[in-house]
Amino acid sequence: MWTFEAPRVVDAEGAPMDGRVIGNGTDGTLKLEVYEHGTPGGGKAIAARLVGVRVDALVPFNPDEDYTDEEKKEVEGLRAQPPLF
């Protein structure tokens, strides 16, 4: 089984974006790794993996405004769940 590191997320100056949440309307650049792999049927397929994100103009995420009504229902109660570890 393959394991991948989480994508690196940096601001426009290259500093890590640790703890800052990216909201709708943010401008940025994505770095993808494109690769070919075999399929169970013996064929070939192409896939892409997100390697990194550079945030050029941050719009902070606001859960009260940025979620659609459907997304609000999906995440309802998650903040109240105890941590796994």
Wavefront OBJ file of the C-alpha trace (Angstrom):
o trace
v 0.000 0.000 0.000
v 1.201 3.495 -0.829
v 1.257 6.301 1.677
v 1.674 9.941 0.765
v 2.599 12.964 2.812
v -0.034 15.635 3.298
v 0.215 18.479 0.769
v 2.409 21.383 1.831
v 0.466 24.635 2.213
v 2.424 27.899 2.233
v 1.615 31.589 1.974
v 2.837 33.898 -0.807
v 6.216 34.317 0.953
v 6.683 30.562 1.388
v 5.895 30.436 5.124
v 3.792 27.481 6.350
v 0.062 28.184 6.736
v -0.183 26.112 9.917
v -3.517 26.665 11.656
v -4.956 29.101 9.107
v -8.021 27.896 7.250
v -8.462 28.717 3.563
v -11.851 30.166 2.650
v -13.888 30.566 -0.514
v -12.504 33.182 -2.880
v -8.855 32.610 -1.942
v -6.349 32.951 -4.803
v -3.564 30.424 -5.012
v -1.494 28.002 -7.033
v -1.668 24.204 -6.874
v 1.217 21.850 -7.537
v 0.172 18.452 -8.892
v 2.186 15.311 -9.450
v 0.836 13.464 -12.483
v 1.681 9.771 -12.808
v 0.711 6.647 -14.696
v -0.315 3.453 -12.950
v -1.612 0.016 -13.788
v -5.257 -0.962 -13.453
v -6.677 -4.262 -12.153
v -7.658 -5.198 -15.722
v -4.078 -4.876 -16.948
v -4.472 -1.461 -18.564
v -2.898 1.877 -17.765
v -4.427 4.961 -16.167
v -3.213 8.465 -15.367
v -3.786 10.060 -11.972
v -2.859 13.278 -10.207
v -1.880 13.879 -6.596
v -1.945 17.235 -4.810
v 1.614 17.975 -3.659
v 1.324 21.561 -2.477
v -0.642 24.787 -2.346
v 0.657 28.360 -2.399
v -1.914 30.828 -1.068
v -1.415 34.173 -2.811
v -4.409 36.098 -1.418
v -6.057 34.516 1.628
v -9.753 34.884 2.338
v -10.250 33.360 5.816
v -12.778 30.543 6.062
v -16.003 31.472 7.842
v -18.108 28.377 8.665
v -21.221 30.494 9.255
v -21.124 31.882 5.703
v -18.975 29.570 3.556
v -20.836 26.275 3.968
v -23.814 25.529 1.734
v -26.971 24.374 3.526
v -26.120 20.773 2.595
v -22.551 21.093 3.909
v -23.848 22.590 7.174
v -25.993 19.457 7.685
v -23.028 17.183 6.882
v -20.702 18.773 9.462
v -23.327 19.434 12.136
v -22.174 18.035 15.466
v -18.611 17.231 14.364
v -17.067 19.891 16.591
v -18.699 18.240 19.617
v -17.158 14.827 18.924
v -14.334 13.748 21.249
v -10.866 13.400 19.696
v -9.851 9.901 18.545
v -6.623 9.897 20.501
l 1 2 3 4 5 6 7 8 9 10 11 12 13 14 15 16 17 18 19 20 21 22 23 24 25 26 27 28 29 30 31 32 33 34 35 36 37 38 39 40 41 42 43 44 45 46 47 48 49 50 51 52 53 54 55 56 57 58 59 60 61 62 63 64 65 66 67 68 69 70 71 72 73 74 75 76 77 78 79 80 81 82 83 84 85
